[in-house]
Amino acid sequence: MYTKTTVDITPGKGKVKKFILNGVKCGYETKEWKKVQTYLEKLGRLISKDFLKYDYTIRSENNFPTAAGLASSASGFAALAKALLKVLAQEHSWAEEILRDERRLSVIARLGSGSASRSVGDGAKLWRRGWDKEKFNPLWDSYAETIACAPKNLILAYVLIRSERKKISSREGMKRSVQTSPFYWYWVEMEEREIRKDVSLLRRGVWEKMFPRIIQHSNALHAICRSTYPPIEYLTDAAAELMDKVHRFIGEYGNVVAYTFDAGPNAVVFILKDVLEEAEREFLKDFNYILTAPR
């Protein structure tokens, strides 16, 4: 699963002349074009005015559903950040320096999509929120860092339950939850409290303890969505069926699998390689899925 993005530049004033997403030209009135144009303006304002010396033709395509809860925005802006810096690096040395610095590259991607901060390199990432504005530069203080190499004994199954575009984007959904969910800040405090243990278990590869926590974190997110007003329901009946089948599998084999849902109906299922054959036979076969190994 990947995003492929190409960028061509001509002397100009920081405008997106053409943006083609998955083979379809996005007009100036579309939210997709506006997001990319806003991103370029932000880079020109916060990173370097050199971004505003060119006009851009951008082509981007995903080999997986877009805006369906499978992190296409994160993947897309990570690819766009790299492509922009690579093309500017031909004339500007500062761009090449950022490309060699994963922390700063993470920040550049984050300015397009927060989750993109974690998508610019390999391994497991921890995204530092960077809220201490007095001690640090608030721009560069929020970044993702690699905390563990990709485990060799793990397989990820991307379960495609619904490929249509979500009615409510992740960004809009989170904004609504912050404003209206009575449990939002309790949830934030819980996640802040638990993250250290998560990182420790991840680094040590203690999956029998980590997998139940992955499921609980996912369920907590969607509990916040349901407590939002008006309620947000990303999960479908098919998603509930997958969750039930995973829990039945756990009941028979132990904590060797886990599911997680982002802001969408599609799931990522963590599976230990030792039970991959059994997982495919006993519950994955009922769904459309893609297998991959974490990088």
Protein Blocks (a to p, Z undefined) as FASTA:
>chain_A
ZZdddddddddehpafbaceehiacdfkbmklmmmmmmmmmmmmmmomklmmpccddddd
dfbdehehnopmmmmmmmmmmmmmmmmmmmmmklmmmmmmmklmmmmmmmmomklmmmmb
gcjddddehlalmlmcfklmpccddfbdcdfkbccddddfblcdcfbdfklmmmmmmmmm
mklmmmmmmmmmmmmmmmmmmmnopaklmmmmmmmmmmmmmmmmmmpccdddfbcfklmm
mmmmmmmmmmmnopfbccdddddfbdcddddfklmmmmmmmmmmmpccdddddZZ
